[in-house]
Amino acid sequence: MSSRTPPRAIEILMVEDNPGDVRLTREAFKEGKVRNELHVAEDGVAALDFLYRRAPYQQAPRPDLILLDLNLPKKDGREVLETIKSDPSLKTIPVVILTTSQAEEDVIRAYHLNANCYVTKPVDFEQFMRIVQTIEEFWLSVVTLPPRSGS
């Protein structure tokens, strides 16, 4: 292992209700260079329960990065993003919007709500894998993430 390998796995929370996208993302991260732990919340309510360590997520780690779909059951990704970015204990966690929506109003609103970046999911398998690997390379290798604070 190189000396650049972090001593601990990077904790990633993926908020996604499409099992196929979860599977592809998991595969793309497995092929990556950075040790990571991918946690999945299938809806917006579960995502907030994970972040606030409510049952059944009392032992959940604080994520270093959140991959957030916008179109989710129970509580939509826009509401989840707004909650995260308005909470002083969560707002420093980078949030990458990873969604099928190409709607200009979704892009504008996501950035208005302080998303860290907006990525449109490609439908092609190879492109999807490349996008996830690019997210990994940038967010987990290039960027300095904020330290995990108490919470």
Residue pairs with C-beta under 8 A, 6 or more apart in sequence:
5 34
5 35
6 34
6 35
8 35
9 35
9 36
9 37
10 34
10 35
10 36
10 37
10 64
10 65
10 140
10 145
11 36
11 37
11 39
11 61
11 62
11 63
11 64
11 65
11 148
12 29
12 36
12 37
12 38
12 39
12 63
12 64
12 65
12 66
12 67
13 39
13 40
13 41
13 47
13 50
13 51
13 63
13 65
13 66
13 67
14 22
14 25
14 38
14 39
14 40
14 41
14 66
14 67
14 98
15 40
15 41
15 43
15 44
15 46
15 47
15 66
15 67
15 68
15 69
15 72
15 77
15 80
16 22
16 25
16 40
16 41
16 42
16 67
16 69
16 72
16 98
17 42
17 43
17 69
17 71
17 72
17 73
18 69
21 69
21 121
21 128
22 40
24 125
24 128
24 129
24 132
25 38
25 67
25 132
26 38
27 129
28 128
28 129
28 132
28 133
28 136
29 36
29 38
29 132
29 136
31 129
31 133
32 133
32 136
32 137
32 140
33 136
33 137
33 141
34 136
34 140
34 141
36 136
36 140
37 61
39 50
39 60
39 61
39 63
41 47
41 49
41 50
42 73
43 72
43 73
43 74
43 75
44 72
44 73
44 74
44 75
44 76
44 77
44 79
44 80
45 74
45 75
46 57
46 74
47 66
47 68
47 72
47 75
47 80
48 54
48 75
48 80
48 83
49 55
49 56
49 57
50 57
50 60
51 60
51 63
51 84
51 90
53 59
53 60
61 148
62 93
62 148
62 149
62 151
63 93
64 93
64 94
64 140
64 145
64 148
65 93
65 94
65 96
65 139
65 140
65 145
66 84
66 93
66 94
66 95
66 96
67 96
67 98
67 135
68 77
68 80
68 81
68 95
68 96
68 97
68 98
68 99
68 115
69 77
69 97
69 98
69 99
70 76
70 77
70 78
70 97
70 99
70 101
70 106
70 110
71 77
71 99
71 100
71 101
72 80
77 97
77 99
78 106
78 109
78 110
78 113
81 95
81 97
81 110
81 113
81 114
81 115
82 113
83 90
84 90
84 91
84 93
84 95
85 91
85 95
85 113
85 114
85 115
89 149
89 151
90 151
91 114
92 146
92 149
93 146
94 116
94 139
94 143
94 145
94 146
95 114
95 115
95 116
96 115
96 116
96 117
96 118
96 119
96 135
96 139
97 110
97 115
97 117
97 118
97 119
98 119
98 121
98 131
98 135
99 106
99 118
99 119
99 120
99 121
100 120
100 121
101 120
102 120
106 118
107 118
110 118
111 118
119 131
119 135
121 128
121 131
122 128
122 131
139 145
